Amino acid sequence: MALELMTKRNYETPAPSASVVLLRDGPGDLEVFLLRRHSQSFVLGGAYVFPGGKVDPEDAHWVQRLDRDPQELHALLAEPELAAAAAAGLYVTALRELFEEAGLLLADVPPAQVGQLWAALRGGRRFDELLAPLPLRLCAGALQPWSRWITPTLSSVGRRRFDTRFFLATVPPGQEATHDEHEATESAWMAPRAALRQYWDNRIDLAPPQIMSLTHLARHRSVASVFAAARSGRPPCIQPEPRDVEGTRVLCYPGDPWHSEGAQRLPGPTRLSWRNGRFEPDAGLAILLGEENEGPPA
């Protein structure tokens, strides 16, 4: 496995970040877009992830060029402690990272021009440099807040901490998701259940947030179902609480007896344990796929 268990306690403030979970309706099931990070990447090298990254200070400059009012976006994100401008900035980060990492531009721009801009970006031009002269608006309205993940202080698979907002989106007509062959070396559309099976068979690497997110998606069979569920309530904030139990690292999630939050916030297992060089639930693959009774361990 490319991922390694980390044991360092890291007290740095988690970096504000955004990630986009791209969805489409496949021939027989919901499908999600995954990027394989470069094996030499400092963060999750070799793992399959959703497009995303850290907030850039320049993202704030684009808030006024979003197609939605910052107050509206702030309300949708449902984080009252966050300033409206900062909330809107997270949408900008998600839109920028989606373009930089997957070649998709959610903006009022013709598909043919998106291809030209993507080629220029890969040629070394910067997002701001490319798009600032154009009379475009970024489509924050195309993003649906879905969840929030905060890296625990006791690192498990990385050396950095992130406070990441996950957004749902679909591919705009006329565009195709791809990878940049720099930060990401491969990309694929997979049914969530298929991705989890590949993980279980040691064919791909996944970090815990992706494991749990794919487990969440595995309960749905269509894009409409996922979006409807996301719109029905506040995005859950997930703060895993790690434990070392008889030499085994255990990540506990809300609803687990060992977690400080009693209510379960996500479907599937409430804990993952580091075994066989990876994180896996006590109930095995079945609970990830939704084929096993769910709930916290006794």
JOKAHU-V435615 format. One record per residue. N is the residue number from 1. RES is the residue in one small letter. SS is DSSP state (2 for helix, 1 for strand, 0 for the rest). Layout:
((N,RES,SS) (N,RES,SS))
//
This chain:
((1,m,0) (2,a,0) (3,l,0) (4,e,0) (5,l,0) (6,m,0) (7,t,0) (8,k,0) (9,r,1) (10,n,0) (11,y,0) (12,e,0) (13,t,0) (14,p,0) (15,a,1) (16,p,1) (17,s,1) (18,a,1) (19,s,1) (20,v,1) (21,v,1) (22,l,1) (23,l,1) (24,r,1) (25,d,1) (26,g,0) (27,p,0) (28,g,0) (29,d,0) (30,l,1) (31,e,1) (32,v,1) (33,f,1) (34,l,1) (35,l,1) (36,r,1) (37,r,1) (38,h,0) (39,s,0) (40,q,0) (41,s,0) (42,f,0) (43,v,0) (44,l,0) (45,g,0) (46,g,0) (47,a,0) (48,y,1) (49,v,1) (50,f,0) (51,p,1) (52,g,1) (53,g,1) (54,k,1) (55,v,0) (56,d,0) (57,p,2) (58,e,2) (59,d,2) (60,a,2) (61,h,2) (62,w,2) (63,v,2) (64,q,2) (65,r,2) (66,l,1) (67,d,0) (68,r,0) (69,d,0) (70,p,2) (71,q,2) (72,e,2) (73,l,2) (74,h,2) (75,a,2) (76,l,2) (77,l,2) (78,a,0) (79,e,0) (80,p,0) (81,e,0) (82,l,0) (83,a,0) (84,a,2) (85,a,2) (86,a,2) (87,a,2) (88,a,2) (89,g,2) (90,l,2) (91,y,2) (92,v,2) (93,t,2) (94,a,2) (95,l,2) (96,r,2) (97,e,2) (98,l,2) (99,f,2) (100,e,2) (101,e,2) (102,a,2) (103,g,0) (104,l,0) (105,l,0) (106,l,0) (107,a,1) (108,d,0) (109,v,0) (110,p,0) (111,p,2) (112,a,2) (113,q,2) (114,v,2) (115,g,2) (116,q,2) (117,l,2) (118,w,2) (119,a,2) (120,a,2) (121,l,2) (122,r,2) (123,g,0) (124,g,0) (125,r,0) (126,r,0) (127,f,2) (128,d,2) (129,e,2) (130,l,2) (131,l,2) (132,a,0) (133,p,0) (134,l,0) (135,p,0) (136,l,0) (137,r,0) (138,l,1) (139,c,0) (140,a,2) (141,g,2) (142,a,2) (143,l,0) (144,q,1) (145,p,1) (146,w,1) (147,s,1) (148,r,1) (149,w,1) (150,i,1) (151,t,0) (152,p,0) (153,t,0) (154,l,1) (155,s,0) (156,s,0) (157,v,0) (158,g,0) (159,r,0) (160,r,0) (161,r,0) (162,f,1) (163,d,1) (164,t,1) (165,r,1) (166,f,1) (167,f,1) (168,l,1) (169,a,1) (170,t,1) (171,v,0) (172,p,0) (173,p,0) (174,g,0) (175,q,0) (176,e,0) (177,a,0) (178,t,0) (179,h,0) (180,d,0) (181,e,0) (182,h,0) (183,e,0) (184,a,1) (185,t,1) (186,e,1) (187,s,1) (188,a,1) (189,w,1) (190,m,1) (191,a,0) (192,p,2) (193,r,2) (194,a,2) (195,a,2) (196,l,2) (197,r,2) (198,q,2) (199,y,2) (200,w,2) (201,d,0) (202,n,0) (203,r,0) (204,i,0) (205,d,0) (206,l,0) (207,a,0) (208,p,2) (209,p,2) (210,q,2) (211,i,2) (212,m,2) (213,s,2) (214,l,2) (215,t,2) (216,h,2) (217,l,2) (218,a,0) (219,r,0) (220,h,0) (221,r,0) (222,s,0) (223,v,2) (224,a,2) (225,s,2) (226,v,2) (227,f,2) (228,a,2) (229,a,2) (230,a,2) (231,r,2) (232,s,0) (233,g,0) (234,r,0) (235,p,0) (236,p,1) (237,c,1) (238,i,1) (239,q,0) (240,p,0) (241,e,1) (242,p,1) (243,r,1) (244,d,1) (245,v,1) (246,e,0) (247,g,0) (248,t,1) (249,r,1) (250,v,1) (251,l,1) (252,c,1) (253,y,0) (254,p,0) (255,g,0) (256,d,0) (257,p,0) (258,w,0) (259,h,0) (260,s,0) (261,e,0) (262,g,0) (263,a,0) (264,q,0) (265,r,0) (266,l,0) (267,p,0) (268,g,0) (269,p,0) (270,t,0) (271,r,1) (272,l,1) (273,s,1) (274,w,1) (275,r,1) (276,n,0) (277,g,0) (278,r,1) (279,f,1) (280,e,1) (281,p,0) (282,d,0) (283,a,0) (284,g,0) (285,l,2) (286,a,2) (287,i,2) (288,l,2) (289,l,2) (290,g,0) (291,e,0) (292,e,0) (293,n,0) (294,e,0) (295,g,0) (296,p,0) (297,p,0) (298,a,0))
//
